[in-house]
């Protein structure tokens, strides 16, 4: 029974999806247009807040040492919801009395608001199935309504969280919360309209004249699309490689990770909370591992850098299971050579994607493949710079003021590594692909060119056929049947058109007289 029972995460995901779709469908049918979009954005924000509130309240109820009432737990839930959007928090209750910032955003928690915004905007732009129902909502109205509804609930949550122990920074609230809402709702509207290319190509108008003319040509659009696909594939390869290295390191340091996990807390509620925190920080740890593999490294406190040349955990940090995966200085050289597999694999992935044009009618040379691979490496670096900025931040003051990689270092080292591998590999892959296609065309075209010569060499007369064959053939039988046919076949008159009357042979002038005239 336990083997066939579905997981709790899958159950809650399906329940949340059905609840979200049902509520939005009823709201859209009752109040179409801007009002329905506003309600859709508000419902998306409310469901996100509800998920965090339920999780925090469950942990608070099951905790054997609750240090605050339900109001404090709800304040913490609102603060965590804001932290998932990238908003930096300030912890007011500290031992020293100095407020301490909390700026590390768990990247896994960011996926929930983005997914809810995406669903809200996509469902707000869907046309109703009933032709007598309300008209479909246009893209601008749906996008504006979802964003405004989401920001309305977000502003209320920020005001409510400002009265708790974790207070949001209003500068970050004014920047991060609208940015997440705009991006998530924009992607949802774009997906609802079958992912058109016009909004994406409209961004190219901001480029200078020469670059804009080159980018708007068919070859330029194909190269840009191939570069974006290659950048996404390279980013996924880097994240996957970082997660794999993290898993291998955790397995190698399993004893230390288990000891730190058991040392943090004794009750099962606290251990469950620590486990949830570790799961939410796995994408952050993967980004940190990629920065380590590329040589940029990351910081574990102010003044303590971890890279392949100096890898020691900071001595003043509390025990944490993910920090147990940091290699020691004695293992820095083996880990450095093993970690090089990650950028090499990402470069090969980018090269394989950049060597294919994606459009069959676009001429794709080796130089164009190399340029596409270089552009994909730059885009991959920009994406990882953003991830590095979100994955790190302060966790306090003094020694805890800096955690994670530096975004501009990661954004500079990723294009260098990926481009150095992807550009030559894309040239080789494209050259080999062009050579294979030419060989295939020659093999296919060879028999077609020999076919007319075989027809010309075929026997055309009865004497040639009998001279080249040893016995009667089908061709001889056909000629024999043709010889015994009468001079005028009855079927020949049937092939004549109806407008042409049949002609009868004229009688000779001095011939015999017909019998009926005698």
Secondary structure, DSSP 8 states (H G I E B T S, - for coil): -TTTS--HHHHHHHHHHHHHHHHHHHHHHHS-THHHHHHHHHHHHHHHHHHHHHHHHHHHHH-SS--S-HHHHHHHHHHHHHHHTT--EEE---SSSS-EEE----HHHHHHHHHHHHHHHHHHT---S-TTS-----HHHHHHHHHHHHHHHHHHHHHHHTTSSEEE-HHHIIIIIHHHHHHHHHHHHHHHTT--SHHHHHGGGGS-HHHHHHHTSHHHHHHHHHHHHHHHHHHHHHHHHHHHHHHHHHHHTHHHHHHHHHHH-SSHHHHHHHHHHHHHTHHHHHHHHHHHHHT--EEESTT-EEBTTB----TTS---TGGGGS--GGGHHHHHHHHHHHHHHHHHHHHHHHTS-S-TTS---HHHHHHHHHHHHHHHHHHHHHHHHHH-B-SSSGGGS-EE--HHHHHHHHHHHHHHHHHHHHHHHHHHHHHHHHHHHHHHHHHHHHHHHHHHTS--SHHHHHHH-SS--HHHHHHHHHHTS-SS-HHHHHTS-TTS--------TTS---GGG-
